């Protein structure tokens, strides 16, 4: 039984099932081909997700009532969560008020973009290519540099970060380059790679499970074996889809947390 199961998996991988590949993340252009404004499937998903997010928040704001209904309550709960549990918990209310709009925008945009990976008809997270995670990370980097320049002066900030007080001067030969790499490359790279890699791996896992489920349920010749095996793959795909919804929230939360921490580190220590 195990041998036939393994043989079936190999056969499905080689011939039957359409497994996900790198080409899924490099779709062909579908609009304005050959121009600087060319749009492929992933860009179209980003546009649609942005319009939906703005429309939902705009309609909710325009119909806001003093005593909120269920939907307004859910939206306000999300906004309060980002403000109180992320920004204010890390930066404090006085310092954090300036950054609530930015972190809220990051959190909800990343969350909605991530959820596109499990929306029927989209089936691809808008953050599954490196472009959008990099844009979000660069926005964070610009903000913590601005915060440093505003709060303590750029020269003082760089001097403190590169030449940490209390460290023997020969250590600065090694420490200073590492610190400047952290500020310019490591922090934005960590934000970018974490989000991008999680969305890519999630898409590959869900698509693989569903591809094998389709093969065993629809295309397999041996239905007696194919139906139970396909049902198992389908159950695995459903479980991975639910897990991917959790990961969509978790990655938005982690990105918002780290962005807030990086900005907060740019302020002088009290």
Buried (B, 14 or more C-beta within 10 A) or exposed (E): EEEEEEEBBEBBBEEBBEBBEEEBBEBEBEEEEEEEEEBBBBBBBBEBBBEEBEEBBEEBEEEEEEEBEEEBEEBEEBBEBBBEEBBBEBBEEEBBEBBBEBBBBBBBBBBBBBBBBBBEEBBBBBBBBBBBBBEBBEBBBEBBBEBBBEEBEEEEBBEBBBBEEEEEEEEBEEBBEEBBEEBEEEBBBBBBBBBBBBBBEBBBBBBBBBBBBBBBBEBBEEEEBBEEBBEBBBEBBBEBBEBBBEBBBBBBBBBBBBBBBBBBBBBEEE
